[in-house]
């Protein structure tokens, strides 16, 4: 896939980042990440709980595919861009640039 000109995100690239499962991105975003083996999901059997550290901050996330929920901040989102924005405290453009470098 050709990378669009700097600063521009075409619809194919945006869709790609929106559809990536959290568990595929978390190891690349985090300084430390571990799935909680004792977690027993109530609703969706595909939901997983993660404990992670990013830039010295600790998080507990629930994820189901590309969707996530930060249990401590009580905020969620969907897709790799939202996840990077939330965990790394970046804006949209910074998150896209970061994903372009690591994915």
GUVEXTOR-927270 format. One record per residue: residue number from 1; residue in one letter; x, y, z of N, C-alpha, C in turn. Coordinates in pm, 1 decimal, decimal comma. Atoms other than C-alpha are relative to their C-alpha. Layout:
@nr = NUM; rest = A; n.u = X; n.v = Y; n.w = Z; ca.u = X; ca.v = Y; ca.w = Z; c.u = X; c.v = Y; c.w = Z $
...
***
This chain:
@nr = 1; rest = X; n.u = 84,4; n.v = -118,1; n.w = 0,0; ca.u = 0,0; ca.v = 0,0; ca.w = 0,0; c.u = 88,4; c.v = 123,8; c.w = 0,0 $
@nr = 2; rest = X; n.u = -74,8; n.v = -124,7; n.w = 5,0; ca.u = 137,4; ca.v = 340,4; ca.w = -94,5; c.u = -46,7; c.v = 90,3; c.w = 113,2 $
@nr = 3; rest = X; n.u = 33,0; n.v = -91,7; n.w = -108,6; ca.u = 152,9; ca.v = 587,0; ca.w = 191,7; c.u = -38,6; c.v = 134,3; c.w = -61,0 $
@nr = 4; rest = X; n.u = 42,9; n.v = -127,9; n.w = 54,7; ca.u = -42,9; ca.v = 904,2; ca.w = 115,1; c.u = 98,9; c.v = 110,6; c.w = 36,6 $
@nr = 5; rest = X; n.u = -85,3; n.v = -114,2; n.w = -29,1; ca.u = 128,1; ca.v = 1240,7; ca.w = 111,5; c.u = -11,9; c.v = 34,9; c.w = 147,6 $
@nr = 6; rest = X; n.u = -6,7; n.v = -36,4; n.w = -141,5; ca.u = 231,2; ca.v = 1366,4; ca.w = 452,4; c.u = -123,7; c.v = 79,9; c.w = 41,2 $
@nr = 7; rest = X; n.u = 114,3; n.v = -71,6; n.w = -53,4; ca.u = -65,8; ca.v = 1478,7; ca.w = 657,4; c.u = -135,0; c.v = -45,6; c.w = -53,6 $
@nr = 8; rest = X; n.u = 126,2; n.v = 45,0; n.w = 57,2; ca.u = -328,3; ca.v = 1313,8; ca.w = 438,3; c.u = -22,3; c.v = -147,4; c.w = 33,0 $
@nr = 9; rest = X; n.u = 37,1; n.v = 138,0; n.w = -27,9; ca.u = -510,9; ca.v = 997,9; ca.w = 533,0; c.u = -112,4; c.v = -35,3; c.w = -95,7 $
@nr = 10; rest = X; n.u = 106,9; n.v = 37,1; n.w = 93,3; ca.u = -703,0; ca.v = 832,5; ca.w = 252,9; c.u = -93,6; c.v = -99,9; c.w = 67,9 $
@nr = 11; rest = X; n.u = 102,8; n.v = 83,5; n.w = -62,2; ca.u = -1012,9; ca.v = 624,2; ca.w = 320,2; c.u = 46,2; c.v = -144,5; c.w = 20,4 $
@nr = 12; rest = X; n.u = -49,1; n.v = 138,1; n.w = -14,9; ca.u = -833,7; ca.v = 289,5; ca.w = 265,8; c.u = 91,5; c.v = -11,8; c.w = 122,1 $
@nr = 13; rest = X; n.u = -89,7; n.v = 1,9; n.w = -116,1; ca.u = -565,8; ca.v = 374,6; ca.w = 522,1; c.u = -80,4; c.v = 15,9; c.w = 128,8 $
@nr = 14; rest = X; n.u = 83,9; n.v = -22,3; n.w = -117,6; ca.u = -826,9; ca.v = 502,3; ca.w = 767,3; c.u = -76,5; c.v = -126,8; c.w = 36,2 $
@nr = 15; rest = X; n.u = 73,8; n.v = 123,7; n.w = -24,5; ca.u = -1034,1; ca.v = 184,6; ca.w = 730,2; c.u = 92,1; c.v = -108,5; c.w = 54,4 $
@nr = 16; rest = X; n.u = -97,6; n.v = 98,2; n.w = -49,4; ca.u = -724,2; ca.v = -28,5; ca.w = 783,1; c.u = 26,5; c.v = 20,7; c.w = 148,9 $
@nr = 17; rest = X; n.u = -27,4; n.v = -28,5; n.w = -141,0; ca.u = -645,4; ca.v = 144,5; ca.w = 1113,9; c.u = -122,7; c.v = -22,0; c.w = 87,7 $
@nr = 18; rest = X; n.u = 123,4; n.v = 20,7; n.w = -76,9; ca.u = -1009,4; ca.v = 125,3; ca.w = 1225,0; c.u = -31,2; c.v = -147,0; c.w = 22,6 $
@nr = 19; rest = X; n.u = 37,3; n.v = 141,6; n.w = -7,9; ca.u = -1029,1; ca.v = -250,1; ca.w = 1169,3; c.u = 102,3; c.v = -88,3; c.w = 72,3 $
@nr = 20; rest = X; n.u = -102,8; n.v = 80,7; n.w = -66,9; ca.u = -709,1; ca.v = -365,6; ca.w = 1344,4; c.u = -44,6; c.v = -35,0; c.w = 141,5 $
@nr = 21; rest = X; n.u = 32,5; n.v = 42,3; n.w = -136,0; ca.u = -773,9; ca.v = -570,1; ca.w = 1659,1; c.u = 97,3; c.v = 62,1; c.w = 100,1 $
@nr = 22; rest = X; n.u = -82,5; n.v = -60,1; n.w = -105,3; ca.u = -647,5; ca.v = -409,5; ca.w = 1979,0; c.u = 117,0; c.v = -90,1; c.w = 38,1 $
@nr = 23; rest = X; n.u = -106,6; n.v = 89,0; n.w = -45,7; ca.u = -449,4; ca.v = -717,7; ca.w = 2072,9; c.u = 115,6; c.v = -6,7; c.w = -98,4 $
@nr = 24; rest = X; n.u = -108,2; n.v = -5,1; n.w = 97,1; ca.u = -246,5; ca.v = -679,0; ca.w = 1751,7; c.u = 82,8; c.v = 127,1; c.w = 14,6 $
@nr = 25; rest = X; n.u = -67,2; n.v = -129,3; n.w = -12,7; ca.u = -156,3; ca.v = -317,1; ca.w = 1834,0; c.u = 61,8; c.v = 19,8; c.w = 138,6 $
@nr = 26; rest = X; n.u = -45,8; n.v = -24,2; n.w = -137,4; ca.u = -112,6; ca.v = -327,3; ca.w = 2213,7; c.u = 148,7; c.v = -28,9; c.w = 22,5 $
@nr = 27; rest = X; n.u = -143,5; n.v = 23,8; n.w = -23,5; ca.u = 234,0; ca.v = -490,5; ca.w = 2210,4; c.u = 89,8; c.v = 105,7; c.w = -64,0 $
@nr = 28; rest = X; n.u = -79,4; n.v = -101,6; n.w = 68,2; ca.u = 357,2; ca.v = -219,7; ca.w = 1971,5; c.u = -12,6; c.v = 136,8; c.w = 66,5 $
@nr = 29; rest = X; n.u = 26,5; n.v = -127,6; n.w = -66,5; ca.u = 208,3; ca.v = 65,6; ca.w = 2175,8; c.u = 61,7; c.v = 3,5; c.w = 139,7 $
@nr = 30; rest = X; n.u = -27,4; n.v = 7,3; n.w = -143,4; ca.u = 299,9; ca.v = -53,2; ca.w = 2524,8; c.u = 145,1; c.v = -31,3; c.w = 31,7 $
@nr = 31; rest = X; n.u = -129,8; n.v = 38,1; n.w = -54,4; ca.u = 616,3; ca.v = -73,3; ca.w = 2727,6; c.u = -11,7; c.v = -138,8; c.w = 63,5 $
@nr = 32; rest = X; n.u = 30,2; n.v = 128,6; n.w = -62,4; ca.u = 453,8; ca.v = -370,5; ca.w = 2904,0; c.u = -146,3; c.v = -30,0; c.w = -26,6 $
@nr = 33; rest = X; n.u = 140,1; n.v = 39,3; n.w = 20,1; ca.u = 136,9; ca.v = -562,5; ca.w = 2819,8; c.u = -16,2; c.v = -147,4; c.w = 34,9 $
@nr = 34; rest = X; n.u = 27,7; n.v = 138,1; n.w = -37,5; ca.u = -15,7; ca.v = -877,3; ca.w = 2964,2; c.u = -151,0; c.v = -21,4; c.w = 3,3 $
@nr = 35; rest = X; n.u = 141,2; n.v = 39,1; n.w = -7,4; ca.u = -350,8; ca.v = -1042,8; ca.w = 2909,6; c.u = -25,7; c.v = -58,7; c.w = 138,0 $
@nr = 36; rest = X; n.u = 37,4; n.v = 51,4; n.w = -131,6; ca.u = -531,6; ca.v = -1127,4; ca.w = 3233,2; c.u = -62,9; c.v = -138,2; c.w = -18,1 $
@nr = 37; rest = X; n.u = 52,7; n.v = 135,0; n.w = 20,1; ca.u = -574,8; ca.v = -1507,4; ca.w = 3232,8; c.u = -118,5; c.v = -33,7; c.w = 90,1 $
@nr = 38; rest = X; n.u = 109,6; n.v = 29,0; n.w = -92,3; ca.u = -822,4; ca.v = -1492,9; ca.w = 3522,8; c.u = -130,8; c.v = 68,4; c.w = -40,7 $
@nr = 39; rest = X; n.u = 118,5; n.v = -74,7; n.w = 42,2; ca.u = -1067,9; ca.v = -1264,6; ca.w = 3337,3; c.u = -102,6; c.v = -92,7; c.w = -64,8 $
@nr = 40; rest = X; n.u = 110,7; n.v = 78,8; n.w = 53,7; ca.u = -1404,8; ca.v = -1425,2; ca.w = 3265,3; c.u = -105,0; c.v = 97,7; c.w = -53,9 $
@nr = 41; rest = X; n.u = 92,8; n.v = -98,7; n.w = 55,1; ca.u = -1607,2; ca.v = -1208,3; ca.w = 3023,1; c.u = -145,8; c.v = -37,6; c.w = 24,6 $
@nr = 42; rest = X; n.u = 141,9; n.v = 21,6; n.w = -27,7; ca.u = -1975,5; ca.v = -1166,0; ca.w = 3099,6; c.u = -81,8; c.v = 3,6; c.w = -128,6 $
@nr = 43; rest = X; n.u = 80,6; n.v = -16,5; n.w = 121,4; ca.u = -2117,3; ca.v = -1042,5; ca.w = 2767,3; c.u = 58,0; c.v = -75,9; c.w = -117,6 $
@nr = 44; rest = X; n.u = -60,4; n.v = 57,2; n.w = 119,7; ca.u = -1903,6; ca.v = -1116,1; ca.w = 2463,6; c.u = 116,0; c.v = -91,1; c.w = 38,7 $
@nr = 45; rest = X; n.u = -104,5; n.v = 96,5; n.w = -38,0; ca.u = -1687,0; ca.v = -1427,2; ca.w = 2497,1; c.u = 136,2; c.v = 32,1; c.w = -60,3 $
@nr = 46; rest = X; n.u = -126,6; n.v = -38,5; n.w = 62,6; ca.u = -1418,6; ca.v = -1262,6; ca.w = 2279,6; c.u = 68,0; c.v = 116,2; c.w = 72,1 $
@nr = 47; rest = X; n.u = -57,9; n.v = -111,7; n.w = -75,1; ca.u = -1357,9; ca.v = -978,4; ca.w = 2527,6; c.u = 116,0; c.v = -49,4; c.w = 84,8 $
@nr = 48; rest = X; n.u = -118,2; n.v = 32,0; n.w = -81,4; ca.u = -1016,4; ca.v = -979,9; ca.w = 2695,6; c.u = 34,9; c.v = 119,9; c.w = 85,6 $
@nr = 49; rest = X; n.u = -47,3; n.v = -107,8; n.w = -87,6; ca.u = -873,7; ca.v = -779,4; ca.w = 2984,7; c.u = 151,3; c.v = 2,6; c.w = -7,2 $
@nr = 50; rest = X; n.u = -144,1; n.v = -20,8; n.w = 12,6; ca.u = -524,7; ca.v = -634,4; ca.w = 2954,9; c.u = 49,7; c.v = 92,6; c.w = 109,5 $
@nr = 51; rest = X; n.u = -70,3; n.v = -90,3; n.w = -90,8; ca.u = -286,1; ca.v = -478,5; ca.w = 3203,4; c.u = 121,6; c.v = 48,5; c.w = -77,4 $
@nr = 52; rest = X; n.u = -110,7; n.v = -51,8; n.w = 77,8; ca.u = -36,8; ca.v = -245,8; ca.w = 3042,4; c.u = 56,4; c.v = 128,2; c.w = 58,7 $
@nr = 53; rest = X; n.u = -68,7; n.v = -122,8; n.w = -39,2; ca.u = 210,7; ca.v = 34,7; ca.w = 3096,2; c.u = 45,1; c.v = 68,6; c.w = -128,5 $
@nr = 54; rest = X; n.u = -40,3; n.v = -80,0; n.w = 115,7; ca.u = 265,5; ca.v = 311,4; ca.w = 2842,9; c.u = 56,0; c.v = 131,3; c.w = 53,8 $
@nr = 55; rest = X; n.u = -61,1; n.v = -125,2; n.w = -44,3; ca.u = 509,6; ca.v = 592,3; ca.w = 2914,2; c.u = -10,5; c.v = 24,0; c.w = 149,2 $
@nr = 56; rest = X; n.u = 5,4; n.v = -12,5; n.w = -145,2; ca.u = 507,3; ca.v = 524,3; ca.w = 3288,3; c.u = -141,2; c.v = 1,9; c.w = 58,0 $
@nr = 57; rest = X; n.u = 138,5; n.v = 1,2; n.w = -47,7; ca.u = 125,0; ca.v = 519,2; ca.w = 3311,5; c.u = -55,7; c.v = -140,9; c.w = -9,6 $
@nr = 58; rest = X; n.u = 59,8; n.v = 133,4; n.w = -6,3; ca.u = -69,5; ca.v = 205,7; ca.w = 3407,9; c.u = -143,8; c.v = 5,3; c.w = -50,1 $
@nr = 59; rest = X; n.u = 135,2; n.v = 9,0; n.w = 54,9; ca.u = -386,7; ca.v = 97,9; ca.w = 3228,5; c.u = -56,1; c.v = -140,0; c.w = 21,9 $
@nr = 60; rest = X; n.u = 73,1; n.v = 126,5; n.w = 4,6; ca.u = -647,3; ca.v = -174,4; ca.w = 3253,4; c.u = -104,6; c.v = 17,9; c.w = -109,7 $
@nr = 61; rest = X; n.u = 90,1; n.v = -12,1; n.w = 114,2; ca.u = -825,8; ca.v = -220,5; ca.w = 2921,7; c.u = -78,8; c.v = -127,4; c.w = -21,2 $
@nr = 62; rest = X; n.u = 78,4; n.v = 110,2; n.w = 53,3; ca.u = -1105,5; ca.v = -441,7; ca.w = 2799,6; c.u = 0,1; c.v = 18,8; c.w = -150,5 $
@nr = 63; rest = X; n.u = 2,3; n.v = -11,7; n.w = 146,2; ca.u = -1091,3; ca.v = -519,5; ca.w = 2428,4; c.u = -82,6; c.v = -112,0; c.w = -60,8 $
@nr = 64; rest = X; n.u = 74,5; n.v = 95,3; n.w = 81,7; ca.u = -1316,6; ca.v = -690,4; ca.w = 2179,5; c.u = 25,6; c.v = 41,6; c.w = -143,9 $
@nr = 65; rest = X; n.u = -37,3; n.v = -38,4; n.w = 135,8; ca.u = -1169,3; ca.v = -684,6; ca.w = 1831,0; c.u = 66,8; c.v = 136,3; c.w = 0,7 $
@nr = 66; rest = X; n.u = -61,9; n.v = -132,4; n.w = 4,5; ca.u = -1087,9; ca.v = -321,8; ca.w = 1744,9; c.u = -52,0; c.v = 96,2; c.w = 107,5 $
@nr = 67; rest = X; n.u = 56,5; n.v = -87,6; n.w = -102,4; ca.u = -1296,4; ca.v = -179,0; ca.w = 2031,9; c.u = 69,3; c.v = -20,7; c.w = 133,1 $
@nr = 68; rest = X; n.u = -64,4; n.v = 8,0; n.w = -130,7; ca.u = -1151,2; ca.v = -97,5; ca.w = 2372,4; c.u = -74,2; c.v = 87,7; c.w = 100,1 $
@nr = 69; rest = X; n.u = 55,8; n.v = -79,5; n.w = -108,5; ca.u = -1259,6; ca.v = 38,8; ca.w = 2708,8; c.u = 101,9; c.v = 4,3; c.w = 112,1 $
@nr = 70; rest = X; n.u = -92,8; n.v = -20,3; n.w = -110,6; ca.u = -1026,4; ca.v = 184,6; ca.w = 2971,0; c.u = -83,4; c.v = 2,2; c.w = 127,4 $
@nr = 71; rest = X; n.u = 85,0; n.v = 13,3; n.w = -118,6; ca.u = -1180,2; ca.v = 70,2; ca.w = 3300,2; c.u = 28,9; c.v = 105,8; c.w = 105,5 $
@nr = 72; rest = X; n.u = -35,5; n.v = -100,6; n.w = -101,3; ca.u = -994,6; ca.v = 329,6; ca.w = 3508,4; c.u = -43,9; c.v = 140,1; c.w = -42,2 $
@nr = 73; rest = X; n.u = 40,0; n.v = -131,9; n.w = 50,2; ca.u = -1057,6; ca.v = 634,7; ca.w = 3290,1; c.u = -146,9; c.v = 3,2; c.w = -40,2 $
@nr = 74; rest = X; n.u = 139,7; n.v = 13,6; n.w = 42,8; ca.u = -1406,0; ca.v = 505,7; ca.w = 3198,0; c.u = -22,8; c.v = 64,4; c.w = -137,1 $
@nr = 75; rest = X; n.u = 7,0; n.v = -50,0; n.w = 137,8; ca.u = -1342,3; ca.v = 587,4; ca.w = 2831,2; c.u = 31,2; c.v = -113,8; c.w = -94,2 $
@nr = 76; rest = X; n.u = -26,4; n.v = 102,9; n.w = 99,2; ca.u = -1346,6; ca.v = 375,3; ca.w = 2522,4; c.u = 8,9; c.v = 58,5; c.w = -138,7 $
@nr = 77; rest = X; n.u = -8,5; n.v = -42,6; n.w = 138,8; ca.u = -1307,0; ca.v = 388,5; ca.w = 2150,6; c.u = 10,9; c.v = -121,1; c.w = -88,7 $
@nr = 78; rest = X; n.u = -11,3; n.v = 108,7; n.w = 95,4; ca.u = -1258,5; ca.v = 185,7; ca.w = 1840,7; c.u = 106,1; c.v = 27,6; c.w = -103,5 $
@nr = 79; rest = X; n.u = -103,7; n.v = -10,7; n.w = 101,2; ca.u = -965,5; ca.v = 127,4; ca.w = 1613,1; c.u = 133,7; c.v = 43,1; c.w = 56,5 $
@nr = 80; rest = X; n.u = -136,8; n.v = -26,5; n.w = -43,1; ca.u = -592,7; ca.v = 172,9; ca.w = 1631,8; c.u = 26,8; c.v = 148,4; c.w = 22,4 $
@nr = 81; rest = X; n.u = -24,1; n.v = -143,5; n.w = -17,6; ca.u = -603,4; ca.v = 552,1; ca.w = 1592,8; c.u = -50,9; c.v = 45,2; c.w = 135,6 $
@nr = 82; rest = X; n.u = 55,0; n.v = -35,8; n.w = -131,7; ca.u = -832,4; ca.v = 597,5; ca.w = 1894,3; c.u = 86,1; c.v = -56,3; c.w = 112,1 $
@nr = 83; rest = X; n.u = -79,9; n.v = 64,9; n.w = -103,3; ca.u = -622,7; ca.v = 352,6; ca.w = 2093,9; c.u = 132,2; c.v = 72,7; c.w = 22,0 $
@nr = 84; rest = X; n.u = -127,8; n.v = -72,0; n.w = -10,2; ca.u = -293,8; ca.v = 530,3; ca.w = 2017,8; c.u = -22,1; c.v = 140,0; c.w = 56,6 $
@nr = 85; rest = X; n.u = 29,8; n.v = -133,2; n.w = -53,3; ca.u = -451,5; ca.v = 871,1; ca.w = 2083,3; c.u = -21,1; c.v = -6,5; c.w = 151,2 $
@nr = 86; rest = X; n.u = 31,2; n.v = 12,9; n.w = -142,7; ca.u = -579,2; ca.v = 752,2; ca.w = 2421,5; c.u = 122,9; c.v = -36,7; c.w = 82,7 $
@nr = 87; rest = X; n.u = -111,2; n.v = 49,8; n.w = -81,6; ca.u = -274,1; ca.v = 561,6; ca.w = 2544,4; c.u = 124,7; c.v = 87,7; c.w = -5,8 $
@nr = 88; rest = X; n.u = -120,8; n.v = -80,0; n.w = 17,6; ca.u = -3,7; ca.v = 791,6; ca.w = 2408,6; c.u = -25,2; c.v = 150,2; c.w = 8,8 $
@nr = 89; rest = X; n.u = 37,4; n.v = -142,1; n.w = -11,8; ca.u = -192,4; ca.v = 1123,5; ca.w = 2455,7; c.u = 41,9; c.v = 79,4; c.w = -123,6 $
@nr = 90; rest = X; n.u = -32,5; n.v = -64,2; n.w = 126,6; ca.u = -156,5; ca.v = 1216,4; ca.w = 2089,0; c.u = -127,3; c.v = 50,1; c.w = -67,0 $
@nr = 91; rest = X; n.u = 115,1; n.v = -40,4; n.w = 79,8; ca.u = -383,1; ca.v = 1403,4; ca.w = 1851,8; c.u = -9,9; c.v = -91,8; c.w = -122,4 $
@nr = 92; rest = X; n.u = 26,4; n.v = 88,0; n.w = 114,0; ca.u = -521,0; ca.v = 1245,1; ca.w = 1533,0; c.u = 120,9; c.v = -9,5; c.w = -93,4 $
@nr = 93; rest = X; n.u = -112,5; n.v = -1,0; n.w = 94,4; ca.u = -233,3; ca.v = 1349,7; ca.w = 1304,8; c.u = 122,5; c.v = -69,5; c.w = 58,4 $
@nr = 94; rest = X; n.u = -114,8; n.v = 63,9; n.w = -65,4; ca.u = 30,9; ca.v = 1241,3; ca.w = 1555,1; c.u = -20,7; c.v = -150,9; c.w = 9,3 $
@nr = 95; rest = X; n.u = 29,7; n.v = 142,8; n.w = -10,8; ca.u = -141,6; ca.v = 904,7; ca.w = 1606,2; c.u = 16,6; c.v = -69,7; c.w = -134,8 $
@nr = 96; rest = X; n.u = -14,9; n.v = 58,1; n.w = 133,9; ca.u = -157,4; ca.v = 838,8; ca.w = 1231,2; c.u = 148,0; c.v = -9,8; c.w = -36,2 $
@nr = 97; rest = X; n.u = -143,8; n.v = 1,8; n.w = 29,3; ca.u = 210,4; ca.v = 932,6; ca.w = 1191,1; c.u = 69,2; c.v = -110,0; c.w = 79,3 $
@nr = 98; rest = X; n.u = -60,6; n.v = 103,7; n.w = -83,9; ca.u = 300,4; ca.v = 701,5; ca.w = 1480,8; c.u = -33,0; c.v = -138,2; c.w = -54,4 $
@nr = 99; rest = X; n.u = 40,8; n.v = 130,6; n.w = 55,7; ca.u = 101,6; ca.v = 411,3; ca.w = 1333,3; c.u = 71,2; c.v = -28,8; c.w = -131,3 $
@nr = 100; rest = X; n.u = -71,6; n.v = 18,7; n.w = 125,9; ca.u = 265,1; ca.v = 464,2; ca.w = 993,6; c.u = 141,2; c.v = -50,8; c.w = 24,0 $
@nr = 101; rest = X; n.u = -137,5; n.v = 41,3; n.w = -30,7; ca.u = 602,0; ca.v = 413,6; ca.w = 1158,0; c.u = 9,3; c.v = -140,8; c.w = 57,2 $
@nr = 102; rest = X; n.u = -10,3; n.v = 129,4; n.w = -70,1; ca.u = 522,5; ca.v = 103,1; ca.w = 1364,1; c.u = -74,2; c.v = -115,0; c.w = -65,8 $
@nr = 103; rest = X; n.u = 74,2; n.v = 108,3; n.w = 65,5; ca.u = 280,0; ca.v = -91,9; ca.w = 1145,2; c.u = 50,8; c.v = -24,5; c.w = -141,0 $
***
